[in-house]
Amino acid sequence: MPIAAPPEAASRGVGAPVEALSAKQLEMLETGLRFVRSSLTMDVKEPTDSVVASRTAALDQLAELERHFGMKPR
């Protein structure tokens, strides 16, 4: 059976409303985002301009996700 196309909102990166997530789901999401942040900041690479720009962009996207889910960006 083919996989159904995602709803339009999901394809824009907007999933279920925050209110639809349980406290446990929000906790799991926050823990996962903390892990991702640690992974991004602890990745050992030569700090070239492109590496720094890429890392900064990824951290900015992470902060946007945190704001979207009502978490305090770090």
C-alpha positions as CSV (number, residue, x, y, z in Angstrom):
1,M,0.0,0.0,0.0
2,P,1.5,3.4,-0.9
3,I,2.2,5.9,1.8
4,A,-0.3,8.7,1.8
5,A,0.9,12.2,1.1
6,P,1.4,14.3,4.2
7,P,-1.1,16.9,5.1
8,E,-0.2,20.4,3.8
9,A,0.7,21.7,7.3
10,A,3.1,18.9,7.9
11,S,4.8,19.4,4.6
12,R,5.5,23.0,5.7
13,G,7.2,21.8,8.8
14,V,4.2,22.5,11.1
15,G,3.2,19.4,12.9
16,A,0.5,18.9,15.4
17,P,-0.3,21.9,17.6
18,V,1.8,22.0,20.8
19,E,-1.4,21.7,22.8
20,A,-2.0,18.2,21.2
21,L,1.3,16.9,22.8
22,S,1.2,15.3,26.2
23,A,3.6,16.5,29.0
24,K,5.6,13.3,28.4
25,Q,5.9,14.0,24.7
26,L,7.0,17.6,25.3
27,E,9.6,16.3,27.8
28,M,10.9,13.7,25.2
29,L,11.0,16.4,22.6
30,E,13.0,18.8,24.8
31,T,15.4,16.0,25.8
32,G,15.9,15.2,22.1
33,L,16.5,18.8,21.2
34,R,19.1,19.1,24.0
35,F,20.9,16.1,22.6
36,V,20.9,17.6,19.1
37,R,22.2,20.9,20.5
38,S,25.0,19.1,22.3
39,S,25.8,17.1,19.2
40,L,26.1,20.3,17.1
41,T,28.2,22.2,19.6
42,M,30.6,19.2,20.4
43,D,31.2,18.2,16.8
44,V,35.0,18.5,16.4
45,K,35.9,20.2,13.1
46,E,38.4,22.8,12.0
47,P,36.5,26.1,12.6
48,T,36.6,27.3,9.0
49,D,34.1,30.0,7.9
50,S,31.8,27.5,6.3
51,V,31.8,25.2,9.3
52,V,31.0,28.0,11.6
53,A,28.3,29.3,9.3
54,S,26.7,25.9,9.0
55,R,26.8,25.3,12.8
56,T,25.3,28.7,13.4
57,A,22.5,28.1,10.9
58,A,21.7,24.7,12.5
59,L,21.7,26.2,16.0
60,D,19.4,29.0,14.8
61,Q,17.0,26.4,13.4
62,L,17.1,24.5,16.6
63,A,16.3,27.7,18.6
64,E,13.3,28.3,16.2
65,L,12.1,24.8,17.0
66,E,12.5,25.4,20.7
67,R,10.5,28.6,20.4
68,H,7.8,26.9,18.4
69,F,7.3,24.3,21.1
70,G,7.4,26.9,23.9
71,M,10.8,26.0,25.2
72,K,13.3,28.5,26.3
73,P,16.1,28.6,23.6
74,R,19.6,28.2,25.1
